[in-house]
């Protein structure tokens, strides 16, 4: 998105609309955050200077400066000395416990980050043989198959395929938010899971979506989640950026050690 397109899009979003809540700088910050989350502002994209953006949008320069400052504090923007303000391309490494079952959305919120999901594909269909086996389904029981790009503060972190039996979720689940929250709302919250991690490299299409180089390292995590009564409720296959996550587990020596 070039400067002209950015200003046009920000103008279209009606920052001065009295129906919008909050001070102008917060409205501007939220509009920029939305553009990042929607993929219209890519990591590394240059933003107009404070004075240029203020004049173009007929805002005070302090309004733009405060919005930029808040987004820098959140890690969404970065300032490069002598060059200007840019959408952040940095990924802060995160430790993820292998022993705690949580959704991506809940995990990001617990870290003070804003989770988002961009739907890549969504279909209700009969399960594949592998999905039938892993979920304990008959071949004619429909599943929701949902592919999503998962983001935090506008940065893409993972590509996830989730397969959930329709009987647990309902065909009209949107997929924008947490699937675990949707399952819980239907009385089917997962309580345990078995997952497997494999080191892989990303092909060109996945690398492009995650804004990394082709062949970059990633972690493939396959997980089957279960209800209290042991029924399988979800099968996920996710590719996590290798530069963003450290997966950790606490190990204890067994009673049969020598």
N, C-alpha and C positions, 0 to 999 in steps of 0.2 A: 504494500500500500504506500503510494507516494504521498508527498506533503499535501497536494491538492485534494486527493481522494480522502485523506485523513480528516482534513478540515471540513470537507463536505459531509462526511459521515458524522462527525461530531456535531455539526450544525443541525443535521437531520434529526439527531436524538434530542433536540430541544432542551438544552441545559438550563435555559431560563424559564422553562415551563413551570408556572406556579403550582401545578398539580404534583410536581416532584418534591419529595421530602429532602430536607437537609440543606446545608449551605452549598454555595456554588462550587467550592473547591472539592467537596465530597462528591457532588454530581459529576464533575469532570473526572475525578479519580475513578469513579465507578464506570463511567463510559469508556475510559481507556482500558480498564480491567476487562470489561466485556469484549472489547475488540481483540484483546490478547487471547481470552478464553475461546473466542470464536475462530481464532486462527487468522484473523485479518491483519493483525500486527504480529509478525514473526519474531522469534528471538534474534537479537542483533539489529533489529530495525531502528533506524535513527528517527528521533522525534524532533519537531520544530523547537527552536529556542523559545525561552519563556516570553520574550518580547514579541516575537513573530506570532506565536500561538495566541497570545493575549489580544493582539491587534486584530487578527483574523476572526476571532470568536467574539470580539468586543467585550472582553473580560479584563479585570484588573490584573496586572502582572503578578501581584501578590497571590491572587487566586490560583494562577497557573503554578507559581513557585511552590505553594503549599501542597497542591495536588501532586506535583512531581516528588516533593519531599516525602509525602506519605507513602507513595508507591515505591520509592527507593527503600524506605524503612521496611516495607513488606517484602522486598526482594524482587518485585516485579520489574523495576527499572534500575538502571545503573548509570552513574555519571563517569565519563571518561575525560580526564583532564585535557583541555585543549581541543576536544573533539565534540562534546555535547552530551546529550541524554539519549540512552538507547534502551530498548526492551532487553531485559536481562537474558543472557544465554547461559548463565551459571546455574548449576544444580547443587544445592546443599546436600551433602551425603546424609542419609538417615539410617539409623539402626532400626531394624525390624525384627521383633522376637519371632522365633519359629514356634513358640509354645502358646501364643495368644491368638485366638480366633477373633478377627474383627474385619469389618468391611473397609474398603479403600476410603470411602467417604468419612467414616467414623475415625479412622486412623489419621487422616489429614486434619480433620477438625481438632483432634486432640493435640496436634502439633501447632495449632493456631494458623493453619493454612486453609485456603478456600478451595474445596474440591469441586471438580466439574467433570462432566462426561460428554463426549461428542459421539453420537451414535454413528457407527460405520455401516452396520446392517442389522436388520431385525426381521425375524421370520418365525412363524409358527408352523411346525412341520413334524413329520414322524421322525423318531430318533434313528441315528445311524446304528449299526450293530455294536460299535464300541460304546456309544452313549447308552444304548439299551442295557448292555452288560454292567457298566459302571453305576447306572442309576436304578438298576433292578426293575426295568420297565418291559412291558410287552411291546412288540414291534409296532402296534397300532396306537399306542398312547402318545398324544401330541406333546411336544416340548417347545418352549420358547428358546430360540437360539439368538443370542444378542452379542454382537461385536461392538466394542466401545473403545475409544481412546480416552484414557484417564489422565486428568490434568490436576495440578495443584498450583494455585496462584498463576494460572495461565500457562504453566510449563508442562509439556507432555512427559509423563513418567512411565506409562505402561499401556500396552494394547491387550485387551482382555476379551476372551470369548467365554460367555457364561451360558450354560445349558440348564434349564430348570423345567421340570414337569409342569405343564399348564395347570394340573389339578391343585398344585400348591400356590400358584401365583395368579392365575387368571390371564386371559389372552390380552387384556387391555393395559397391562403394565407398560408404562412409557419407556423406562430404561434410563431416564436422565439422572435420577437420583440413586440412592442406595438400594440394591436388590434385597439386602438383608432387612432393611426397614420395610420394604414392600412385603417380604415374606412374613415378617413379624406382624404386620397389620392384618395378615390373613391367618394368623395363629400358627405359623410354621417357621419360627426362628431356628436357625441351625445352632446346635450346642457343641458339636465336635466335628473334627475334620482330619483327614489324612492327606498330606501333601508331599509332593516329590519335587526336588529342585535339580535342574540340569543346566550346566553352562553351555550357552549357544552363541552364535554370531548372527547378526541381523542381516536379512537380505535387503535389497535396494528399496522395496516398497515400505517395509517396516521401519527401516532407518530414516526414510524421508518423513514419515509420520511422527517419529520421535525426535526429529531434528538432530540426528547424529550421522556419522559417516557410515557408508555401507561396510559391513563386516565388523562393526563395533560390537563389543561384548554385551551380552544380556543374560538375564536369568530367566529360564523357562520354569514356571511353577504350575504344576497340575495339582488340583485339589478336588476332593470329593467331600462335601459337607453333609452331615447327618442330623436328623432330629433326635429327640430324647428316646424315641422308640426304635432307633437305629435305621429308619428309612432314609435312603439317600435323597437329598432335597436339591442338590446343586452340584454341577461339575464345571469347573473353570479351568481354562488354559490361558495363562497370562505371560506376556513377555515384558519384563521389567528392565529398564535401563541399567546397565552394569555400573555406570558412573554415579548412580543416585542412591543405591541401596547397599547396606551391609546387613546381612541376615545373621543373627546371633542366637545361640542356644546355651543354656546352662546345663552342664553335664555333671553327674554325680557318680562316684565310684560305687560299683555294686557290692552286695554283701558277700559275693563269692570270690572276691579278689584274694590273691595270695599275699 
